[in-house]
Amino acid sequence: MRKLVYLVASTLDGFIAAPTREDPTGSVFQFEGDHAEPLLREYPEMVPTHLRPVLGIEDTPHRHFDTVVEGRVSYQMGVDLGVPDAYTHLRHYVFSRTMTEAPGPAVQVVGTDPAEKIRELKKEDGKDIWLVGGGALAGALRDEVDELHLKLYPVVIGSGAPLFDAGFSVDSYRLADSRTFESGVALLRYVRA
């Protein structure tokens, strides 16, 4: 069965974006450093389609995922930058109760229960499902997350969009793999205990 994997960058204090919810890449989360090339090699499918040729990975096969899911706020960041479908190389689902149609023609908008849709996707054949963000969708899918792949950056921002925007409860994971870099970034892979 396919797994739902929450692959996301996080600060040391558990935030995935600043309070403004704007894209933190390049401001909070630096791509430069000795962590960049290994992350690209491990997760080539996380690179937006329009950047893949620039990085010379347009023909690189998917290693982990063939499907990406995200919330409305995360999706809107790309749309606001003129990118209506950042992941044309993956099946792309956006969960929203307010949007009925996406500007990206291949993007599928889901207005029903996110957990129900994820359980349906897990039953299909294929590679794993990547939860790219944001915190509200991760909170709604908290019980469905099978693995956390955290790109942990050595920064503290004090407030912002939390990793899981949900009420208090304790979910246990065990560390399955870790890798640290001179840049201070750590790649941590947790599996549900």
C-alpha positions as CSV (number, residue, x, y, z in Angstrom):
1,M,0.0,0.0,0.0
2,R,1.2,3.5,-0.8
3,K,2.2,5.8,2.1
4,L,1.5,9.4,2.8
5,V,4.8,11.1,3.4
6,Y,5.0,14.6,4.8
7,L,8.3,15.9,3.2
8,V,8.7,19.5,4.3
9,A,11.3,22.0,5.5
10,S,11.0,23.1,9.2
11,T,12.7,25.5,11.6
12,L,14.0,24.2,14.9
13,D,10.9,25.6,16.6
14,G,8.6,23.7,14.3
15,F,7.5,26.3,11.7
16,I,7.2,25.7,7.9
17,A,6.6,29.3,7.0
18,A,6.7,32.8,8.5
19,P,3.4,34.3,9.8
20,T,2.7,35.9,6.4
21,R,2.5,32.3,5.0
22,E,4.6,33.4,2.0
23,D,7.1,30.9,0.4
24,P,10.0,30.6,2.9
25,T,12.4,29.2,0.3
26,G,15.5,31.5,0.0
27,S,14.6,33.6,3.1
28,V,14.0,31.2,6.0
29,F,15.2,28.0,4.2
30,Q,18.4,28.5,2.2
31,F,19.0,26.2,-0.7
32,E,22.8,26.9,-0.9
33,G,25.1,24.7,1.1
34,D,26.3,21.1,1.2
35,H,22.8,19.8,1.8
36,A,21.4,21.0,-1.6
37,E,22.9,18.4,-3.9
38,P,22.1,15.4,-1.7
39,L,18.5,16.6,-1.2
40,L,18.1,17.0,-5.0
41,R,19.5,13.5,-5.5
42,E,17.3,12.0,-2.9
43,Y,14.1,13.9,-3.8
44,P,14.2,15.0,-7.4
45,E,10.4,15.0,-7.6
46,M,10.2,17.9,-5.1
47,V,11.7,20.3,-7.6
48,P,9.0,22.3,-9.4
49,T,8.7,21.3,-13.1
50,H,9.7,24.7,-14.4
51,L,13.0,24.5,-12.5
52,R,13.9,21.0,-13.4
53,P,15.6,21.9,-16.8
54,V,17.6,24.7,-15.0
55,L,19.0,22.1,-12.6
56,G,19.5,19.5,-15.3
57,I,17.1,17.0,-13.8
58,E,14.1,17.2,-16.2
59,D,14.5,13.5,-17.1
60,T,15.5,12.2,-13.7
61,P,13.1,9.4,-12.7
62,H,11.0,9.7,-9.6
63,R,12.5,8.0,-6.5
64,H,9.7,8.3,-4.0
65,F,6.5,10.0,-5.2
66,D,4.2,10.0,-8.2
67,T,1.5,12.1,-6.5
68,V,1.6,15.5,-4.6
69,V,-1.1,16.9,-2.3
70,E,-1.3,20.4,-0.9
71,G,-3.6,22.8,0.7
72,R,-5.1,25.9,-0.8
73,V,-2.7,28.4,0.8
74,S,0.4,26.5,-0.4
75,Y,-1.0,26.1,-3.9
76,Q,-1.9,29.8,-4.1
77,M,1.7,30.8,-3.5
78,G,2.6,29.2,-6.8
79,V,-0.4,30.7,-8.6
80,D,0.6,34.2,-7.3
81,L,4.0,33.7,-8.8
82,G,2.5,32.8,-12.2
83,V,2.9,29.0,-11.8
84,P,-0.5,27.4,-11.9
85,D,0.9,23.9,-11.6
86,A,4.4,23.6,-10.1
87,Y,4.3,19.8,-10.3
88,T,3.2,18.8,-13.8
89,H,5.5,15.8,-13.5
90,L,3.3,14.4,-10.7
91,R,-0.4,13.9,-10.2
92,H,-1.4,17.0,-8.3
93,Y,-4.3,17.5,-5.9
94,V,-5.2,20.7,-4.0
95,F,-7.6,20.5,-1.1
96,S,-9.9,23.5,-0.7
97,R,-13.4,24.1,0.4
98,T,-13.5,27.5,-1.4
99,M,-11.8,26.8,-4.8
100,T,-13.9,24.8,-7.3
101,E,-11.4,24.9,-10.2
102,A,-7.7,25.4,-10.4
103,P,-5.9,27.6,-12.9
104,G,-3.6,24.6,-13.7
105,P,-5.7,22.4,-16.0
106,A,-4.2,19.1,-14.6
107,V,-4.5,20.1,-11.0
108,Q,-7.4,18.3,-9.3
109,V,-9.3,20.2,-6.7
110,V,-10.7,18.2,-3.8
111,G,-13.5,19.8,-1.7
112,T,-14.4,16.7,0.3
113,D,-12.8,15.2,3.4
114,P,-9.0,15.1,2.9
115,A,-8.5,12.0,5.0
116,E,-11.1,10.1,2.9
117,K,-9.4,11.1,-0.3
118,I,-5.9,10.1,1.0
119,R,-7.2,6.7,2.1
120,E,-8.6,6.3,-1.5
121,L,-5.2,7.3,-3.0
122,K,-3.3,4.9,-0.7
123,K,-5.2,2.0,-2.1
124,E,-4.1,2.7,-5.7
125,D,-0.9,1.2,-7.2
126,G,2.1,3.5,-7.6
127,K,4.7,5.3,-5.6
128,D,4.1,7.2,-2.4
129,I,2.0,10.3,-1.9
130,W,3.9,13.5,-1.1
131,L,2.2,16.0,1.3
132,V,4.0,19.2,0.4
133,G,2.1,21.5,2.8
134,G,0.7,23.4,4.5
135,G,0.2,23.1,8.2
136,A,-3.6,23.2,8.1
137,L,-3.8,20.3,5.6
138,A,-1.1,18.4,7.6
139,G,-3.3,18.9,10.7
140,A,-6.3,17.5,8.9
141,L,-4.3,14.6,7.6
142,R,-2.4,14.0,10.9
143,D,-3.8,10.4,11.4
144,E,-3.0,9.5,7.8
145,V,0.7,10.6,7.8
146,D,2.8,7.4,7.6
147,E,6.2,9.1,7.5
148,L,7.7,12.5,8.2
149,H,10.7,13.5,6.1
150,L,11.9,16.7,7.7
151,K,14.5,19.0,6.2
152,L,15.4,20.6,9.6
153,Y,17.1,24.0,9.2
154,P,19.2,25.5,12.0
155,V,17.0,28.6,12.4
156,V,14.4,29.8,14.9
157,I,11.7,32.2,13.8
158,G,9.4,32.4,16.9
159,S,6.1,32.2,15.1
160,G,4.5,31.3,11.8
161,A,2.8,28.4,10.1
162,P,3.3,25.3,12.3
163,L,4.3,21.9,11.0
164,F,0.9,20.5,12.0
165,D,-1.8,23.1,12.6
166,A,-4.0,20.9,14.7
167,G,-5.2,20.5,18.3
168,F,-3.1,18.8,21.0
169,S,-2.6,15.1,20.8
170,V,0.4,12.8,21.0
171,D,1.5,10.9,17.8
172,S,4.6,8.7,18.1
173,Y,7.2,8.3,15.4
174,R,10.5,6.5,15.4
175,L,13.6,7.8,13.8
176,A,14.4,5.6,10.8
177,D,17.2,7.6,9.2
178,S,19.2,10.8,9.7
179,R,21.8,12.7,7.9
180,T,23.4,16.0,8.9
181,F,25.3,18.5,6.8
182,E,28.1,21.1,7.4
183,S,25.4,23.7,6.7
184,G,23.6,22.7,9.9
185,V,20.7,21.2,7.9
186,A,19.5,17.8,9.0
187,L,17.5,15.4,7.0
188,L,15.4,13.3,9.4
189,R,13.1,10.4,8.3
190,Y,10.6,9.3,10.9
191,V,8.1,6.4,10.5
192,R,4.9,6.1,12.5
193,A,5.5,4.0,15.6
